């Protein structure tokens, strides 16, 4: 396979010839900090490809293999990762607004410890127990990573680090969080139907009273939480 430069990569993707690229041999300088917005990467083997700092708005990664790929500081607004393999992928500092991760495997993927699952500037509901000024400031801060509107249904987050993450309103239907770290994470308003959580993880999570009651009800109804 031919080693391609950025312009040739774009031309190949636009013509549906992405599978002809030897992605493993592409120099990171040809994929990082570039504009790939709206392009179709579906079904491609993009193992360890460096997309850091790139514009990947509305890009389609459906069923792509992105094991150990880097999306550090990339703009993934509106991107699709349905059924993609994202094991070990690094999303630190990425913009992930309206991204669809449904059915994706994100085992051991890296999401910032300060990830926010709300749109920039949106207010986050603070429970009565969190009225302390310092805690309020933490709840209201805007992270470099934006997961607003993200669908994580049926995804795998084994060993992922969500310390302090704001997961307000995210959809985690059927997600597997085995060994994930949720210290001080906020799941207020999130869909946790059928998620895999252990008792220690539930203790780590910051929840409103209504959210905690919903989890208790799911547990009592024999739903795996």
C-alpha positions, 0 to 999 in steps of 0.5 A: 500500500502507498504511503500518503500525504494529507492531501492524498489521504483526503482525496482517497477518503472522498473517493471511498478508497480509505481502505487502500491507505496503509494507515500504520505507515502514515506519518502522524504529521499527516493526520494530526492537526488536520481537517477531516471534517465530514469524511467517512472512516467507517470500517477502516483499521485506524489502529494507533492513528494520531488524530490529535488536534484535528478537525473531525466534526461530523466524521463517520467512524462507524465500526472502525478499529481505533485501538490506541488512537489519539484524539487529544484536543481533537474536535469531534463535534457530531462524530459517529463511533457506532460499534467502533473499537476504541480500546485504549483511545485517548480523548483527553481535551477533545470536544465530544458534543453530540457524539454517538458512541452507541455500541462502541467498545471503549475499554481502558479509553482515556477521558479527562479526569475533568470531563464535562457531559454538559454543553459549555455554559449550561448550568448544572443542577446542584443538590442541597448538600452541595451548596458550599461555594467551593463545591458549587464552583467545581460543579459549574466549571466548564471543561475542555471536553464536552460530551453534551448529547452523547449516547454511550448506550451498550458501551464498555468503560472497563477501567476508565477514569471518570474522577470528578466527571460531570455526567449529567444527562448522559445516556449510559443504557446497558453500559459496562463500567467494571473497575471504572473510577467514579470518585465524585462523579455526578450522574444526575439525570443520567440514564443508568438503566441496566448499567454494570456498577458495583457497590463501591462505585455507587458510593463514589458517585455524586447523585441527587436524592432522586437519582439515588432513589432511581438506582435503588429502585432498579436494584430492587427490581433486579436490574443490574446496576 
